[in-house]
């Protein structure tokens, strides 16, 4: 379980995460759950195998000069992640839909996107978002701290998730991108 939180401020995406991984037992992870992959920031919740696949296997083309940011993330990135995950791990298709047991929060060109476990990509309407088991506490904190600087907002959001979700632990780092 986890929490990934992000804030958009003046065209820059700021993102942070906790450090808990739960598999056979809880583990404090040294490896960050937020990756910078070219022009993207990607935070992953759920199956941690996805972090390895993304970090070492995702080969994305640069966005075209005339390509809309929404198309690049929702189509180019979404399709590439789907193909990579299908090749590198199990995707459950039992109920007539794909489920890869993870979700991701993507920051690109001052916007936030949710990539669901069914590989659907949605642009977020608010200038903040959170995923993972600590999502509700983090979202409440982000909503209530809109007068703070973005990094301070993330710190409060992650601290709220750690306080109110037993599956979250103090952060291991954060990142930002324009």
N, C-alpha and C positions, 0 to 999 in steps of 0.2 A: 504494500500500500504506500501511498505517497501523497505529496502535494507539489504541483507546479503552478506558479502564479506569474502573471505577466501584466505589465502596464505600458500603455503607449503615451508618451509625453513629447510634445513638440516634434513629432515625426520619428522619434526613436522608440524602439521596442526594448523594454527592460524585462528580464525574466529571471526567476530564481526557483530553487527547489530545495526540498528537505533531503535527508541523507539515508532514510530507512529503506531497506529492501527486505521483503518477507518472502522466503521460499520455504524450505523445510524448517527454518528457524529465522528469527529476526537478525539482520546483519546491518551494521552501520557501513554504508558504502563510501569508499574514498573516491570512486569515479563519479563525476558529475552527471546528473540526469538531464542537464541542459547542454546541447551540443551546438556549436557553430559549424554549419555546413555551407560553405560559400556565403551567399547573401542571406541565408536563413538562420534563424535560431529555432531549434526544435527541442521541446521538453517532452519526455516520455513518462507515462504512468502505466503500470500494468507489467506485462512480461518484459523483464529487463534484457532478454535476448535481443529485443528490438533495438536497444541502444547499440549493441555490437553490429547488428546488420546495417543500421543507418550510418554509424561512424566509419565502418571499414568497407561497406559494400555499396552505398548509395552513390551512383555516378549520375549527377544531374547536369544537363546542359545549362549554359548561362542563359538567363532570360533574354529573349529577343528584344531589340531596341524598340520595336513597335508593339510588342506583346503586352497586353494588359496584365497588371499584377495578379488580379483575380484568376485569370486564365492560367497563368504560370503555376500558381499554387494549387488551384482546384483541379487542374487537368494534368499538367506536366509532372508536378511533384506528387500529386495523389496517385497517378498511374505508376510512377516509378517506385513509390513506396509499396504499393500493392504487389507489384511484380516481385520485388525484392523479398517481401515477407512471405509470399507464396512459395518462393524458391528456397527460403532459408529456415522456415519453421512451419509448424502445423497451423492450418487455418480450418476451423470448425465450420462445416457447411450443413449440419444436421437439420436445421429448421428452415431450409430453403434460402438462407442468407449467410454471408460470410461473417465470421467472428474470429478475429485474431488475438483477442484477450489483451488488448492495449488500447490506449488513446494517446494522442499527441496534441500539443499546443504549438502552433507554428507562428513565428513572427517574421514578417517580410514587408519591407518598404512602408513602415509605419502602420501596418495593419496586423490583426490577429486572426488566426484561423484555427478551427478545431478539426482534427482528423480522427474520425471515430473508428471503432474496432471493425466496422463494416466497410471501411475505406472511404466513406463519404466525407467530403471536405466542405466546411461551412465557414464563411466569413463572419466574424463576431461583430455585432453592432455597437457594443460598448467599448470604451478605451481601456478595459481591463477584463481579465478572465482567469479562471483557475480550473484545474482538473485534479482528479485523484480523490482518495478517501477524505482528505482534508479540505476539499473544494468549498463546502458551505461556510466553514469558518473563515477561510481565506477570502471568499467573495464578500462576506459581510464586512471584513476589515478593509478591503479595497474600496467598497462603497462608502464607508464611514471616514476614509482618510484622504478624500480628494483634494484637500488643501496642502497636503505634505508633498515633499519632493518624491520622485518616483522610486528611488532606492529605499527611502524611508517607508514608503507605502508597502513595498515588497517585504521589508523586514518585519513590519507589523503583521502583514498577512501570513507570512510563514510562521511567525511566533504564535499567532492565533491558532493556526492549524496544529502546531505542536502541542499547544495547551489543551485543545479540545478534541483531538483525535489521537487515540493511543497508538495508532500505526504510523505516526509521523515523528520524526526526530529533527533536531536542529539542522539548519542548512549546511551544505558543503560548498556552496558557491553560487554565483549568479553570472549572468552575461548580458550583453546588450548589443543591439545592432541598429543601424539606420535604415 
